[in-house]
């Protein structure tokens, strides 16, 4: 990240760096970081294969819509795949190619209806600005509701918390965080200053600038399950 910002400064000047860095770097304020509430052991059908042999990898669904934040999508997929999770990137659009917020074209693995055939998933994660598309996707909402009913983990980053989880009752009785501009859309915004919030089986984060922390937190939650079931050498 430092390299990219330094490169932008050399090419376009400090003013441009300050313009683009705000969403990419959410700075620590007042000690707010990750907060875990109502801790539970996540129940997955498999575990990440971290220096061990598991029955199978954790199966994760990452749905994408046009306008998705590049950093949110790529960082989450990369971190989870490094942990050997089986990440299914699914398009909620008309084709597998999704155009991200800044014009980057991301090729999904499958269409969402095809991905749904692999349900149930151990974890479902959504992102923004494709969040409005995802929030209006009946198939995804149905998958998320089944996920919640079965007490399987699900989460969101950025405005997806406000546009996907909150409107469909998926945060009922849960605390969560989202980007500052969307905090007022949550029924309970008491945790919105924290960068990552885990409440039981729901994990949320603020923005592209907290995507790495979010991805690592998801991997850590899955690893806890692995440590409880398997000997890690």
Helices and strands as residue ranges (DSSP letters): H 2-12, H 14-24, E 34-37, E 59-64, H 70-82, E 86-91, E 97-99, E 105-107, E 110-111, H 112-115, G 116-118, E 123-126, H 131-135, H 138-149, E 153-157, H 160-160, I 161-165, G 166-168, G 180-185, E 196-199, E 202-205, G 208-210, H 211-229
